[in-house]
């Protein structure tokens, strides 16, 4: 019986995983939910994906070298801009909400595209409207390297360096195993960005090689699983990837999560006395439905 249950669970997870990259499976699943749960399904499909919430978060940095109290950081993640998710008004609303927070920094944490490279240049132009006193910094997600799932054949026809160049032409700094030392009101701090975990190019040693570890440090890494793989000191890691569970059903929760530690699918987590992880729920989707996971703009203030 135990073996049978394991096989059943595996089959269900494999089916749900294919939602990311098989149009026929997405169509069958969407139709089944819309017909089986007509009101709930219609709300999730037509309305929930277009909602948006500004989540206000305060984080106290426990670093004797830090004097960043009052620093404002906004974050968005997982836009998945492409043929099934091309509502520019939705993303423009996120930009307006961010600008209304009057942030010092804006962080973007990957998975900007989905499936079709003809959408490449429209998104950086749209995001060029972001306003931040210090700047806009980004890391890349697995779909920006063409990877839908580790170990699987590349599904999205994207090359990360082309995306990096397109963003940087619009004034958005994309950090790929790189760091920058910045300053706010006389206080120096670091922003470090990693290649995506599933890309096979993530290298914390390279990323932190020129980093003063005594300074307050913010880390951009799309996949929250990397929190266990970075042996260096930092204060807050900003991630996305999980879409907050995307379809978080009552009682049973999310059936499939693309991370090893399913506790790290959304929100703020304190890892050590110094280290924090924040996981943004994302703005978009790969499978067009959201259940109990409203698209998010994060507005964080350092205490």
C-alpha positions, 0 to 999 in steps of 0.5 A: 500500500505504501509503495502504491501511494508513493507511485500515485503521489509521484504520478500526480506531481509529474502531471502537475509539473508538466503544466509548466511546459505542455500546452495540452496539459495546461488546457486539460487541467484548466478546463477540468477546474473551470467545469468542476469548480465553475465559480472558484475556477473562473475567479482564479483564472480571470480575476485572481491572476490580475489582482495585486497587493503591496506587502509592507515588511520591516526587517531589523538588520543585526549588524554592528556595522549597519546604519541603514535604518529607514532604507526602503526597498521594493521587490517584484519577481516572476513576471513570466512575460509571454504569449499566455501572460502579456497583460502590460497593464498588470505590470505597469500597475506594479511599476506605478505601485513601486514608484508610489512607495518612493523607494531607495532601491528596487530589486527584481528577482528573475523569471521575466519571460516565458516561451517566446523571445519576441517579447524580449524588448518590450519588458525592459522598456516597461520596467525602465519607468521604475524610479529608485534613488540609488538604482534598480538591480536584478538577478535572473531566474531559471526561465531566463536561461531556458530551464523549466525544470532541472535535468530537463531539456531547455524549454524556453528559447532564451539566453541569459546574456541577451536578457542581461544586455536588454535590461542594462540598456534600460538602466537596470543592473543585472548581477550574475555572480557579481556584487556592487558596493553602494552608499546611502546617507553615508553608509556603505553596503553591498548588493550581490546577485547570483546566477540562477541555481538551476542554470548550473552557473551559480558560484557564490565564491565568484559573487562574493570575491570582491565583497566586504563582508563586514558591510550590510549585504543584500543578496539577490537569488531567484531560487530560495533553495540557495539560502543553504548554499551560500557560505558567506555573511549577508543580511537579507536574501531576496528570492521568488520562484515559488509564486507563493505556491500559486495554487494554495488549496484550502486544507491540502495546500500546494500540491507541487512546489519547485523547491526542496524546503517547502517552508520557503515558498513565500514571506519573511524567514529568519535563518540565523541571527543575522540572515533573513530570507524574503520570498516574493509571491511573484506577479505572473504565472506559468499556469494561468491560475492563482489560489490564495496567492495574490500577485505581490509587490514587496515594500520593505523598510530596514529597521 
